[in-house]
Amino acid sequence: MIYIGVTGWGDHDTLYDHVSPRDKLKEYGAHFPVVEVDASFYAVQPIRNAEKWVRETPEDFKFIVKAYQGMTGHQRGDIPFETKEEMFRAFRDSLTPYLEAEKLAMVLLQFPPWFDCNRDNVAYIRYCKEQLDDLPLALEFRHQSWYYPQFKEKTLDFMKDQGWIHSVCDEPQAGEGSIPRVTEATQEDATLIRFHGRNVHGWNKTGSGDEWREVRYLYRYNESELKEWIPHIHKLHEESKDVYILFNNNSGGDAADNAKQLIDMLGIEYEGLAPKQLDLFQE
């Protein structure tokens, strides 16, 4: 199956008409069969949150949970845990409701742009796999060195051997802090595709707070850009039973529209979505 959705469910205004924040996930489930949980990147979430989100989504709905930033090296300063093992254990425990409901598609470990291809970092990836070995895990790099000609095949073979799902990215080609499009599956069960936009000038911009984020992901894919992906999606679907596609280009509110556009292009009609809210005054 091909699952298409977006990252997060709170900021997609085109999906919601007079929907309260607490009901947005329920409404989101009427549009898409999968979502990325990004709150888990900023803090290990209380189990009660996952329990609520599982309750509010249809039976066949899937979650892709982004790994906590302390696990992937994004965390500035000390982690709020006494040991790394405690951190991984807390994160693993937070996933229990998804697992019990069979709604966990995978956990995404996205490493930062300074996490380059070297022996120590390979060893750390092995460590992460050991800590979370019973879970479906996706791996996304942000440093180009993993796909240098001399390392590309070794990187992909390593992911195959270690059981990592490949996170294939569409993003600007803006130097070492971006990766090329490599449309190769590493696991038969699943492949992940993430659309980050193609804002070359904004990709490497830095700033205070979340200002950089508002520029980096400011992009709307046009029809031809999405159409060029269709043969790649079909190829990956031949290599993996399930393909999960997430749009992360939402600085301008474009992610949901692009996701629906791609659903239409692929001729997908999802069954089992939540019923959409009815406007009692609509003719």
Sine and cosine of phi, psi and omega as CSV:
sin_phi,cos_phi,sin_psi,cos_psi,sin_omega,cos_omega
0.00,0.00,0.51,-0.86,0.08,-1.00
-0.96,-0.29,0.91,-0.42,0.01,-1.00
-0.98,-0.19,0.77,-0.63,0.01,-1.00
-0.81,-0.58,0.73,-0.68,0.02,-1.00
-0.34,-0.94,-0.38,-0.93,-0.05,-1.00
-0.71,-0.71,0.12,-0.99,0.03,-1.00
-1.00,0.00,0.85,-0.53,-0.05,-1.00
0.97,0.26,0.26,-0.97,0.02,-1.00
-0.79,-0.62,0.06,1.00,-0.13,-0.99
-1.00,0.00,-0.42,0.91,-0.23,-0.97
-0.92,-0.40,0.43,0.90,-0.07,-1.00
-0.95,-0.32,0.99,0.11,-0.18,-0.98
-0.88,0.47,-0.49,0.87,-0.04,-1.00
-0.93,0.36,-0.24,0.97,0.01,-1.00
-1.00,0.05,-0.39,0.92,-0.22,-0.97
-0.86,-0.50,0.73,-0.68,0.08,-1.00
-0.80,-0.60,0.96,-0.28,-0.02,-1.00
0.86,0.51,0.68,0.73,0.04,-1.00
-0.96,-0.29,0.77,-0.64,0.00,-1.00
-0.94,0.34,0.46,-0.89,0.00,-1.00
-0.80,0.60,-0.61,0.79,-0.05,-1.00
-0.95,0.32,-0.30,0.95,-0.02,-1.00
-0.97,-0.23,0.08,1.00,-0.10,-0.99
-0.91,0.41,-0.62,0.79,0.00,-1.00
-0.91,0.42,-0.63,0.78,0.05,-1.00
-0.86,0.52,-0.70,0.72,0.01,-1.00
-0.94,0.33,-0.61,0.79,0.03,-1.00
-0.82,0.57,-0.65,0.76,-0.01,-1.00
-0.91,0.42,-0.17,0.99,0.11,-0.99
-1.00,0.09,-0.19,0.98,-0.07,-1.00
-0.94,-0.35,-0.61,0.79,-0.12,-0.99
-0.70,-0.72,0.45,-0.90,-0.02,-1.00
-0.99,-0.11,0.03,1.00,-0.05,-1.00
-0.48,-0.88,0.48,-0.87,0.08,-1.00
-0.55,-0.83,0.46,-0.89,0.15,-0.99
-1.00,-0.08,0.78,-0.62,0.10,-1.00
-1.00,0.06,0.93,-0.36,-0.01,-1.00
-0.98,-0.19,-0.23,0.97,0.06,-1.00
-0.87,0.50,-0.49,0.87,-0.03,-1.00
-0.93,0.36,-0.29,0.96,0.06,-1.00
-0.95,0.30,-0.59,0.81,-0.09,-1.00
-1.00,0.08,-0.44,0.90,0.03,-1.00
-0.32,-0.95,0.57,-0.82,0.13,-0.99
-0.90,0.43,0.83,-0.55,-0.16,-0.99
-0.99,0.14,0.59,-0.81,0.11,-0.99
-0.88,0.48,0.55,-0.83,-0.01,-1.00
-0.85,0.52,-0.53,0.85,-0.03,-1.00
-0.88,0.48,-0.50,0.86,0.04,-1.00
-0.92,0.40,-0.75,0.66,0.03,-1.00
-0.89,0.46,-0.61,0.79,0.03,-1.00
-0.87,0.49,-0.68,0.73,0.02,-1.00
-0.90,0.43,-0.71,0.70,-0.05,-1.00
-0.92,0.40,-0.59,0.81,0.06,-1.00
-0.91,0.42,-0.66,0.75,0.01,-1.00
-0.90,0.44,-0.55,0.83,-0.15,-0.99
-1.00,0.06,0.05,1.00,-0.06,-1.00
-0.86,-0.51,0.42,-0.91,-0.01,-1.00
-0.88,0.48,0.26,-0.96,-0.12,-0.99
-0.85,0.53,-0.63,0.78,-0.07,-1.00
-0.99,-0.10,0.15,0.99,-0.02,-1.00
-0.93,0.38,0.52,-0.85,-0.03,-1.00
-0.82,-0.57,0.56,-0.83,0.07,-1.00
-0.90,-0.43,0.69,-0.72,0.22,-0.97
-0.95,-0.32,0.90,-0.43,-0.12,-0.99
-0.98,-0.18,0.85,-0.53,0.01,-1.00
-0.98,0.20,0.75,-0.66,-0.07,-1.00
-0.91,0.42,0.54,-0.84,0.02,-1.00
-0.85,0.53,0.66,-0.75,-0.11,-0.99
-0.88,0.48,-0.45,0.89,0.06,-1.00
-0.92,0.39,-0.40,0.92,-0.01,-1.00
-0.99,0.14,-0.39,0.92,-0.09,-1.00
-0.93,-0.36,0.10,1.00,0.09,-1.00
1.00,0.05,0.17,0.99,0.06,-1.00
-0.99,0.15,-0.43,0.90,-0.11,-0.99
-0.87,0.49,0.80,-0.60,0.10,-0.99
-1.00,0.01,0.77,-0.64,-0.01,-1.00
0.99,0.12,-0.29,-0.96,-0.07,-1.00
-0.98,0.21,0.55,-0.83,0.09,-1.00
-0.97,0.24,0.51,-0.86,-0.03,-1.00
-0.99,0.13,0.65,0.76,0.04,-1.00
-0.68,-0.73,0.44,-0.90,-0.03,-1.00
-0.95,0.32,-0.56,0.83,0.00,-1.00
-0.65,-0.76,0.32,-0.95,0.09,-1.00
-0.89,0.45,-0.63,0.77,-0.01,-1.00
-0.88,0.48,-0.63,0.77,0.04,-1.00
-0.90,0.43,-0.63,0.77,0.02,-1.00
-0.88,0.48,-0.76,0.65,0.00,-1.00
-0.90,0.43,-0.62,0.79,-0.01,-1.00
-0.91,0.42,-0.66,0.75,0.02,-1.00
-0.91,0.42,-0.67,0.75,0.02,-1.00
-0.90,0.43,-0.70,0.71,0.01,-1.00
-0.86,0.51,-0.69,0.73,0.00,-1.00
-0.90,0.45,-0.55,0.84,-0.03,-1.00
-0.92,0.40,-0.26,0.96,-0.03,-1.00
-1.00,0.02,-0.09,1.00,-0.12,-0.99
-0.79,0.62,-0.73,0.68,-0.01,-1.00
-0.87,0.49,-0.62,0.78,0.05,-1.00
-0.89,0.46,-0.68,0.73,-0.04,-1.00
-0.92,0.39,-0.70,0.72,-0.02,-1.00
-0.90,0.43,-0.53,0.85,0.01,-1.00
-1.00,0.02,-0.01,1.00,-0.05,-1.00
0.83,0.55,0.67,0.74,-0.01,-1.00
-0.91,-0.41,0.07,1.00,0.02,-1.00
-1.00,0.04,0.92,-0.39,0.08,-1.00
-0.97,0.23,-0.71,0.70,-0.01,-1.00
-0.07,-1.00,0.25,-0.97,0.19,-0.98
-0.96,-0.26,0.76,-0.65,0.00,-1.00
-0.98,-0.18,0.87,-0.49,0.15,-0.99
-0.98,-0.21,0.96,-0.28,0.01,-1.00
-0.97,-0.26,0.89,-0.45,-0.04,-1.00
-1.00,-0.01,0.46,-0.89,-0.14,-0.99
-0.97,0.25,0.20,-0.98,-0.05,-1.00
-0.88,0.47,-0.37,0.93,0.00,-1.00
-1.00,-0.01,0.02,1.00,0.02,-1.00
-1.00,0.04,1.00,0.04,-0.11,-0.99
-1.00,-0.07,0.06,-1.00,-0.08,-1.00
-0.99,0.15,0.98,-0.21,0.08,-1.00
-0.51,-0.86,0.17,-0.99,-0.13,-0.99
-0.88,0.47,-0.67,0.75,-0.02,-1.00
-0.90,0.44,-0.65,0.76,-0.02,-1.00
-0.95,0.31,-0.57,0.82,0.12,-0.99
-0.88,0.47,-0.68,0.74,0.02,-1.00
-0.89,0.45,-0.61,0.80,0.00,-1.00
-0.93,0.36,-0.59,0.81,0.06,-1.00
-0.88,0.47,-0.65,0.76,0.07,-1.00
-0.87,0.49,-0.65,0.76,0.00,-1.00
-0.88,0.47,-0.71,0.71,0.02,-1.00
-0.85,0.52,-0.68,0.74,0.00,-1.00
-0.90,0.45,-0.64,0.77,0.03,-1.00
-0.89,0.45,-0.63,0.78,-0.03,-1.00
-0.95,0.32,-0.45,0.89,-0.10,-0.99
-0.82,-0.58,0.51,0.86,-0.25,-0.97
-0.90,0.43,-0.38,0.93,-0.03,-1.00
-1.00,0.03,0.11,0.99,-0.06,-1.00
-0.92,-0.38,0.47,-0.88,0.17,-0.99
-0.96,0.29,0.84,-0.54,-0.13,-0.99
-0.85,-0.53,0.74,-0.68,0.09,-1.00
-0.95,-0.32,0.56,-0.83,-0.07,-1.00
-0.85,-0.53,0.82,-0.58,0.05,-1.00
-0.79,-0.62,0.80,-0.60,0.05,-1.00
-0.99,-0.14,0.38,-0.93,0.10,-0.99
-0.84,-0.55,-0.12,0.99,0.02,-1.00
-0.97,-0.25,0.76,-0.65,-0.14,-0.99
-0.89,0.45,-0.37,0.93,-0.12,-0.99
-0.87,0.50,-0.46,0.89,0.01,-1.00
-0.90,0.44,-0.34,0.94,-0.03,-1.00
-0.90,-0.44,0.26,0.97,0.16,-0.99
-0.84,0.54,0.50,-0.87,-0.03,-1.00
-0.77,0.64,-0.62,0.79,-0.04,-1.00
-0.97,0.22,-0.23,0.97,-0.05,-1.00
-0.89,-0.45,-0.30,0.96,-0.17,-0.99
-0.82,0.58,-0.81,0.58,-0.05,-1.00
-0.91,0.41,-0.59,0.81,0.03,-1.00
-0.92,0.40,-0.62,0.78,0.05,-1.00
-0.88,0.48,-0.74,0.67,-0.02,-1.00
-0.91,0.41,-0.65,0.76,0.04,-1.00
-0.91,0.42,-0.63,0.78,0.05,-1.00
-0.87,0.49,-0.69,0.72,0.01,-1.00
-0.90,0.43,-0.63,0.78,0.05,-1.00
-0.90,0.44,-0.74,0.68,-0.06,-1.00
-0.92,0.40,-0.59,0.81,-0.06,-1.00
-1.00,0.03,-0.13,0.99,0.04,-1.00
0.99,0.10,0.44,0.90,0.02,-1.00
-1.00,0.02,0.70,-0.71,0.15,-0.99
-0.98,0.21,0.74,-0.68,-0.02,-1.00
-0.98,0.19,0.81,-0.58,0.15,-0.99
-1.00,-0.06,0.97,-0.23,-0.01,-1.00
-1.00,0.08,0.73,-0.69,-0.12,-0.99
-0.87,-0.49,0.59,-0.81,0.25,-0.97
-0.94,-0.35,0.93,-0.38,-0.06,-1.00
-0.44,-0.90,0.24,-0.97,-0.01,-1.00
-0.87,0.49,0.56,-0.83,0.13,-0.99
-1.00,-0.05,1.00,-0.05,-0.20,-0.98
-0.76,-0.65,0.72,0.69,0.07,-1.00
0.99,-0.10,-0.27,-0.96,-0.13,-0.99
-0.92,0.40,-0.38,0.93,0.01,-1.00
-1.00,0.06,0.42,0.91,0.09,-1.00
-0.59,-0.81,0.38,-0.92,-0.03,-1.00
-0.87,-0.49,0.45,-0.89,0.02,-1.00
-0.97,0.25,0.25,-0.97,0.09,-1.00
-0.98,0.20,0.91,-0.42,0.00,-1.00
-0.84,-0.54,0.99,-0.14,-0.13,-0.99
-1.00,-0.02,0.94,0.35,0.05,-1.00
-0.76,-0.65,0.78,-0.63,0.06,-1.00
-0.99,0.17,0.54,-0.84,0.06,-1.00
-0.90,-0.43,-0.16,0.99,0.04,-1.00
-0.69,-0.73,0.58,-0.81,-0.01,-1.00
-0.96,0.26,-0.40,0.91,-0.05,-1.00
-0.97,0.26,-0.67,0.75,-0.15,-0.99
-0.36,-0.93,0.46,-0.89,0.18,-0.98
-0.71,-0.70,0.57,-0.82,0.04,-1.00
-0.92,-0.40,0.69,-0.72,0.11,-0.99
-0.84,-0.55,0.77,-0.64,0.02,-1.00
-0.82,-0.57,0.80,-0.60,0.01,-1.00
-0.99,-0.15,0.93,-0.36,-0.03,-1.00
-0.99,-0.17,-0.03,1.00,-0.11,-0.99
1.00,-0.02,0.09,-1.00,-0.04,-1.00
-0.76,-0.65,0.64,0.76,-0.01,-1.00
-0.99,0.12,1.00,0.05,-0.09,-1.00
-0.87,0.49,-0.70,0.71,-0.08,-1.00
-0.94,0.34,-0.48,0.87,-0.03,-1.00
-1.00,-0.02,-0.22,0.98,-0.16,-0.99
-0.88,0.47,-0.69,0.72,-0.06,-1.00
-0.99,-0.14,0.17,0.99,-0.01,-1.00
-0.94,0.34,0.67,-0.74,0.06,-1.00
-0.89,-0.45,0.34,-0.94,0.00,-1.00
-0.07,-1.00,0.00,-1.00,-0.01,-1.00
-0.99,0.10,0.42,-0.91,0.04,-1.00
0.85,0.53,-0.68,-0.73,-0.01,-1.00
-0.98,-0.18,0.26,0.97,-0.05,-1.00
-0.87,0.50,-0.65,0.76,-0.02,-1.00
-0.88,0.47,-0.59,0.81,-0.03,-1.00
-0.91,0.42,-0.60,0.80,-0.02,-1.00
-0.91,0.41,-0.41,0.91,0.02,-1.00
-1.00,-0.06,-0.68,0.73,-0.10,-1.00
-0.83,0.56,-0.69,0.72,-0.11,-0.99
-0.98,-0.22,0.37,0.93,0.03,-1.00
-1.00,0.06,0.99,-0.11,-0.05,-1.00
-0.23,-0.97,0.62,-0.79,0.10,-0.99
-0.84,-0.54,0.86,-0.51,0.03,-1.00
-0.94,0.34,0.68,-0.73,0.10,-1.00
-1.00,-0.01,0.10,-0.99,-0.12,-0.99
-0.87,0.48,-0.67,0.74,-0.04,-1.00
-0.92,0.38,-0.56,0.83,0.02,-1.00
-0.92,0.38,-0.61,0.80,0.07,-1.00
-0.96,0.28,-0.62,0.78,-0.03,-1.00
-0.89,0.47,-0.56,0.83,-0.01,-1.00
-0.91,0.41,-0.32,0.95,0.00,-1.00
-0.99,0.11,-0.33,0.94,-0.14,-0.99
-0.85,0.53,-0.75,0.67,0.05,-1.00
-0.89,0.45,-0.55,0.84,0.04,-1.00
-0.92,0.39,-0.63,0.77,0.02,-1.00
-0.90,0.43,-0.69,0.72,0.02,-1.00
-0.90,0.44,-0.64,0.77,0.03,-1.00
-0.88,0.48,-0.73,0.68,-0.02,-1.00
-0.91,0.41,-0.53,0.85,0.03,-1.00
-0.95,0.32,-0.47,0.88,0.11,-0.99
-0.94,0.33,-0.50,0.86,-0.04,-1.00
-1.00,0.03,-0.40,0.92,-0.02,-1.00
-0.74,-0.67,0.61,-0.79,-0.01,-1.00
-0.87,0.50,-0.69,0.73,-0.01,-1.00
-0.84,-0.54,0.66,-0.75,0.10,-0.99
-0.86,-0.51,0.81,-0.59,0.01,-1.00
-0.95,-0.31,0.79,-0.62,-0.06,-1.00
-0.84,-0.54,0.81,-0.58,-0.01,-1.00
-0.83,-0.56,0.70,-0.71,0.08,-1.00
-0.98,-0.21,0.81,-0.59,-0.06,-1.00
-0.90,-0.44,0.18,0.98,-0.07,-1.00
-1.00,-0.01,0.92,0.39,-0.17,-0.98
-0.90,-0.44,0.26,0.97,0.04,-1.00
-0.87,0.49,-0.53,0.85,0.03,-1.00
-0.96,-0.28,0.23,0.97,0.01,-1.00
0.98,0.22,0.46,0.89,-0.12,-0.99
-0.99,-0.13,-0.23,0.97,-0.15,-0.99
-0.87,0.49,-0.77,0.64,-0.07,-1.00
-0.90,0.44,-0.65,0.76,0.01,-1.00
-0.90,0.44,-0.69,0.73,0.02,-1.00
-0.91,0.41,-0.61,0.79,0.03,-1.00
-0.89,0.47,-0.70,0.71,0.02,-1.00
-0.92,0.39,-0.58,0.82,0.04,-1.00
-0.88,0.47,-0.69,0.72,0.00,-1.00
-0.93,0.37,-0.61,0.79,0.08,-1.00
-0.84,0.54,-0.71,0.71,0.02,-1.00
-0.90,0.43,-0.67,0.74,-0.01,-1.00
-0.88,0.47,-0.58,0.81,-0.02,-1.00
-1.00,0.07,-0.08,1.00,0.03,-1.00
0.92,0.38,0.55,0.84,-0.04,-1.00
-1.00,0.00,0.71,-0.70,0.14,-0.99
-0.82,-0.58,0.95,-0.30,-0.06,-1.00
-0.98,0.21,0.66,-0.75,0.13,-0.99
-0.96,-0.28,0.46,-0.89,0.08,-1.00
1.00,0.10,0.22,0.98,0.08,-1.00
-0.96,0.28,0.30,-0.95,0.03,-1.00
-0.94,0.35,0.51,-0.86,0.07,-1.00
-0.91,0.40,0.65,-0.76,0.01,-1.00
-0.97,0.26,0.49,-0.87,0.04,-1.00
-0.91,0.42,0.66,-0.75,-0.01,-1.00
-1.00,-0.08,0.71,-0.71,0.12,-0.99
-1.00,0.03,0.93,-0.36,-0.09,-1.00
-0.89,0.45,-0.34,0.94,-0.06,-1.00
-0.97,-0.22,0.11,0.99,-0.01,-1.00
-0.99,0.13,0.71,-0.71,0.00,-1.00
-0.97,0.23,0.00,0.00,0.00,0.00
